[in-house]
Amino acid sequence: MSASERFLTPLDRRLLEQLRGEPNVVHAARSLGIGRDRAVYRLARLARLFGGPVVRGLRGGASPGGSQLTRLGRHLLAERTGRRPPNRWTGVYHRRPSPRVLLAHGSQLAVAFRAREGETLAVEVDPEAFVVARRPVALSARNVMPSRIAALRRLRDGTVELHARWNEQDVRVALTASSVARLRLRVGGGAYLYAKAVAIRRVTRGSPQS
């Protein structure tokens, strides 16, 4: 597993892709539906993880600004090319009784987007979009994934990457170290992963991506 596969979230990847062609952080963030402060936080986190800046210059606003990917930032994007991002699955879309995507092994995900009935498509969920619990809890999230924890890895920025298995699907979740300790999560133990339907993002049409 490459370093970028382990550390880059789908949002990080989309942000770097935007900045590759958009030299203004505010504009790039807006195109992703996030604020400038969140974009700057994501870029600072990547700098801590990889030991150097991924973007040079963080100006933005009415003027064109002057942000551009560094050599490290371009390298991370290049490493991602042709690789399957974490938490990307292919399934078949159905509208009724409510919008959902049927995955392999009987798994399904409630989604908030529209597609053609019976269409094969790929969906993706950011590792930071999950809520984790040791036992079932009452939440508004429509996706509940009873899982088994396969690994817990401490990352360089102090966060923890949780690897889990849900109905033969591999799931990666980003957590704080304090959450892992508070929930007493351990390898081999069970966990319930919750994700809202709006967090399930459509990323492609047609056949699965590799």
N, C-alpha and C positions, 0 to 999 in steps of 0.2 A: 504494500500500500504506500503510495507516495505521500509526502508531507502535505501537499495541497489537498489531496483527497481526505486526509484526516481533519484538517483545520478549516478549510474554506467551506462556509455554509452557502446554500444557494443564493442568499441575499448578497453575501460578499462577492460571489462570482458575477452576479448581475450588475453590482455596483462597479466592479472593475471593468466589465464589458462596456458600460455606459461611459466611463471615464476614458476609455481608449479612444472614443470618437468625440467626446464632449469635454472641452477644457474648462468647464465651469461646474464646480461642485454643487451649487444650488440647483442648476438646471438638471444635472444628472440625478440628484436626489429626488427632485420633483417628478421626473419621469418614472421613478420607481414608487412614487406615492409615499415617500418618507421625508422627514425634515433634514435640514443641513446638519444639525447637531448630531442626529443619529448616524448620518453618513460619516461625519468626522470621527465619531466614536468607533465605527466599524473599521475605518482605515487605521486608526491608532491601535486598535486591537491587533490587526494584522501585522503592524510594525513591531509590536511586542512579541508576537508569536514567531515571526521569521527573522527577527534581529536587524531590521532595517526598514526604512520607509518604502511603501509601495506606490506612493504618489508624491510628486514634488510640487509644492505650492497648494494651498487650500483656500485660495481666494474664490469668491463667487458673488453674484449679485446682478445688478443691471448691466455692468460691463462684462466683456467676455471672460475675464478672469485669466488665470494662468496655470491651472492644474494640469499635470500630465503624469502618466504612469512612469515609474522608474524602471530600470532594468529588472529589478526584482518583481515588480508588479506585472510586467510583460511576461516574465518567466512563469509566474504562477498561472496566468491565463493560458499560456502555451501548454503547461503541464496538464491542464484540465481538458484540452481538446481531445475528443474521442473517448473520454472516460465517463463512466456512469456516475453522476452525482449521488450523494447519500439520499436515501428516502425518495427515490424515484421508482415508480412502479407503472406497469402497463396493464390496462384493463379495458372493460367494455362499459360504455355509458348507457344508463337507463334512466328515464324520467320518472317512472312511477314505481311505487307509491310516492316517492320523493326522489330528487336528483341524487344519483349515486354512481359509483364506478365499481364494477365487480372485478376483483383481482383473482389470482390463482389461489387454489387450496381453500376456496369458500370464503375468502376475505372480501370485505367490501368497505368502501369509504363514502360517507356522505359528503357531497360537494355543493357549492353554491353557484357554479357556473352552468351555462347551457351548452348543449352539444346535440348532435343528431342521435336519435335513438339507434342503439346497436353499434355506434361508432367505436372503433378501437383507438385509444389515445393513451398518452402518458401523463401522469400526475406527479407532483413533487410537493413535499412539505419541509419547511426549514427545521433543522434540529432544535432551534430555539423557540419554536411555536408550540411545543408540547407542555402540558402540565402533568406532573408525575405524582402518583399516590401509591401507598402500599396496599390500600384497600379501596373498594368502590366508594366513590363520593358523589354527591349530587352537584353536578355542574351543568352549565348550559351547552358545553361542547357535545356535539352529536357523535363524534367518533371516539369510541372506547376500545382500547387495545390491551387486553390481558396478555402480559408478556413475561418472558423469563430473561433475567439479566445475564448476558454472556460475558461482558467485560466492563470495567470501569477504568478509564485512563485519565490521569491528571495532566492537563495541558500547561504550556509555559505561562499563560496569562492567569493561572490559578483556577480556571474553570475545569470541569470534569466532563468528559465525553462518555456517555453511557451507550453501550451496544446491547441491544435486546433482540429477541426472536418473538415475532408475533405471527402465529399461523404460518410458519415457514418463511415469513418475510423478515429480512434484516432491517432493523430500525436503529437510527442513531439520534441521540438526544443530547443537547447541551444543558448542563446544570452548573450551579455554583457548588463549591465544595461544602458550604454550610448546609445546603439542601440535602446533599448526599448523607451528611452526618445526621441531620435532623430526622430524615426519613429512615435512617439505618439501612440504606441500600447495600446489598452485597452481591457478589457474583454467585449465580446459582439461585438467587432468591427471585420472588415474583414482584411485579410492579404493574400498575395500571397506567397506561399512557393515554392522555386525553388531547384531542385536537379539534378545533372548531372547523365547521364545513368551509368557512371562508379562508382558512389557512391552507386548504388543499388547492394547489395551483396547477392549472393546465399548462403543460410546457411543449407539447408537440401534437401534431395530427398524424394519423396513419400508423405505420409500423413502429415498433419499439426502437428507442435509441440505445446505442451501446456506449 
